[in-house]
Amino acid sequence: MSLPNVVSREEWLAARTALLEREKQHTRTTDALNTARRNLPMVKIEKDYRFEGPGGPASLLDLFDGRRQLVVQHFMFDPDWEDGCPGCTAGVDEVAPGLLEHLAARDTTFVLVSRAPIAKLERYKAARGWGIAWYSSDGTDFNYDFNATIDPAVAPILFNYRDVAALEGGPHAWVLERENHPIETSGFSCFLRDGDDVFHTYTTFARGTEQVGGAYGILDLTALGRQEDWEEPRGRASQSGPADPSFGGFAA
């Protein structure tokens, strides 16, 4: 791998200043995308999904743990597998207790959901030393309805929002090959609660999951966003929501 060029301090500063303008544009574009994401319409959940957790059976509403928002990580773990997906595992290894606390301070619960039976999930969770809540959707339609498991024998193929026509002849045409099914996919799904009514607001797969980092990255996927209450400079509109001194924000 080649290393960067060696230049003078003045040349470095000029290059860094030019890059800063690109970084600011990227930030503005990201802010606009986050706003568009929060403004997505939502769908009311009518189906009575039932999960199995460490405390026994649980409904989708139970997964909120009394909070307003729920973020589900679709953790790839087929019922026939003995271990979970290595990539999903690496991601959850980075989910620290502090991150979950910061999300809870924003009225948001974060959980894992997989198709593997709860006994396998509990064994794997104990081996990894995780404290995060993990639920089994084994025997339910949950994974299929949210396209976290692709199996044409159960539901029409929709792989990262691409149907059969869009997949044919492309780099992901392998999804259409019968011997590959069922296919587990990694992703995040976000839900909003209004009383006892639950709404689906957002789901992302593929590279979208790589953009999630820290509590801010997770909150940016949700309908309520970061929920900050702080003044931005030069008269820009501030975001509304409850303030939490333990989880402050800074203007870019």
Protein Blocks (a to p, Z undefined) as FASTA:
>chain_A
ZZdddddfklmmmmmmmmmmmmmmmmmmmmmmmmmmmmpccdddfbdcddddfkbccdfk
lmnnopabdcdddddddfkbmbdcfklmmmmmmmcfklmmmmmmnopacddddfbdfklm
mmmmmmnopabdcddfehiaklmmnopaccfklbccdeehiafklmgopaklmmmpmklp
ccddddddddddehjaccdfbdcehjllmmpgcjklmmmmpmnlnopacddeehiacded
dddfklccddZZ
